[in-house]
Amino acid sequence: MKKALFIILAFALVALAACSNDTTSKVNTKETNESKEVNLYTARHYDVDDQLYAKFEEETGIKVNVIKGEADELLERIKREGDATEADLFLTADAGRLYRAKDAGLLQPVSSDVLDEQIPSNFQDKDQMWYGLTKRARVMVYNKETVKPEELSTYEALTDDKWKGRILIRGSENVYNQSLLASFIEINGEEKAKEWAAGLVANFARDPEGGDRDQAKAIAAGIGDVAIMNTYYFGQMLNSEDPEEVKVAEKLGVFFPNQETTGTHVNVSGAGVVKAAKNKENAIKLLEFLSSPESQGTFAEANYEYPVNESVEPSELLKSWGEFKEQDIPLSALGENNAKSILIFNEVGWK
């Protein structure tokens, strides 16, 4: 009887151990799966980005799950999802939007010697909540037939009467323009910034409409003579598969304003690790990969963006435009002054 009881007990222990091992196996498998992915919420929509994600997957074995959308919509989604969010990394254009994410408490600080080595401190958040990955300048482009480059000088000079009915720029709802004005608030103060905005409105060739490319096309159509646009858009137009876009861009010149004063306005695309990230380490690895020399070179060559990694040179096209002096302000100011910018735009009638 005792022997039979012992045998039954032994079988029960073996079965229990098997169940335990099976459960452990499932848990380990789940942990392995979690450690092999990163969920990226991105407002960027370029083919080069997708190519880099594929390269990252190939090199690390970490799957990049990409969720694309408009920046503000993605921020609202992360807020709404709260601690249950799947987002590990938030990537967007414009330091102003990165500031919004930080200010809303959606990001967490990151410590990485690799990031500190690859990204200069002036392109990092002071609390290490986000990191710039690519850089662009907001420059003047002009009709080479009607404007001589020596006629151009500063953003402020575009408010002169000589430019009345000749200036083109997109609308006040655009975050690039909001950040441009925010930089003027930081450098010159609110009153001077308001004077500039009002003066530019007085010189508009038309009410603002469309994106940066549309401003360039309006110059070619004879609607205006000078537009303010981001460098990478102009680079994309010069290398477009659409021959009409190439024709437009070839009629235009590039001018970097304020070289003798405060410098040309620059902004970034950048990313931050989401506060509720389930795959934080993988998110950091992706950040490190995107700021590596190889990735930075790809951004520069394929999308005509300036690298933030100082060991990487700009593309030949960007170098052909020459070196330029940049505004020397903390990029956080673009977010801190955003609300003031919007108020000024409304006050001066910038549609």
SULTAFEN-V295687 format. One record per backbone hydrogen bond with DSSP energy under -1.0 kcal/mol. NH is the residue of the N-H (numbers start at 1). CO is the residue of the C=O. Records with the same first field share a line. If there is no record, write none. Layout:
# SULTAFEN-V295687
NH->CO, CO
This chain:
# SULTAFEN-V295687
5->1
6->2
7->3
8->4
9->5
10->6
11->7
12->8
13->9
14->10
15->11
16->12
17->13
18->14
19->15
20->16
21->17
22->18
23->19
24->20
25->21
26->22
27->23
28->24
29->25
30->26
31->27
32->28
33->29
34->30
35->31
36->33
38->63
40->65
41->89
42->67
43->91
50->46
51->47
52->48
53->49
54->50
55->51
56->52
57->53
58->54
59->55
60->56
61->57
63->36
65->38
67->40
69->42
74->70
75->71
76->72
77->73
78->74
79->75
80->76
81->77
82->78
84->81
85->82
88->39
89->39
90->272
91->41
92->270
94->268
98->94
99->95
100->96
101->97
102->98
103->99
104->100
105->102
106->101
108->273
110->128
116->112
117->113
118->114
119->115
123->120
124->121
125->130
128->125
131->271
132->123
133->269
134->269
135->306
136->267
138->265
139->229
140->255
141->227
142->253
143->225
144->251
147->143
151->148
152->149
158->155
159->156
160->157
163->160
164->161
166->163, 203
167->203
168->226
174->171
178->174
179->175
180->176
181->177
182->178
183->179
184->180
185->181
186->182
187->183
188->184
189->185
193->189
194->190
195->191
196->192
197->193
198->194
199->195
200->196
201->197
202->198
203->200
204->201
205->167
215->211
216->212
217->213
218->214
219->215
220->216
221->217
222->219
223->218
225->166
226->166
227->141
228->168
229->139
231->137
234->230
235->231
236->232
237->233
238->234
239->235
240->237
246->242
247->243
248->244
249->245
250->246
251->248
252->249
253->142
255->140
258->153
263->258
264->325
267->136
269->134
270->92
271->131
272->90
274->88
275->106
277->274
283->279
284->280
285->281
286->282
287->283
288->284
289->285
290->286
291->287
292->289
296->292
297->293
298->294
299->295
300->296
301->297
302->298
303->299
305->299
306->135
312->309
319->315
320->316
322->319
327->264
333->330
334->331
336->332
337->333
338->335
341->337
342->338
343->339
344->340
345->341
346->342
347->343
348->344
350->345
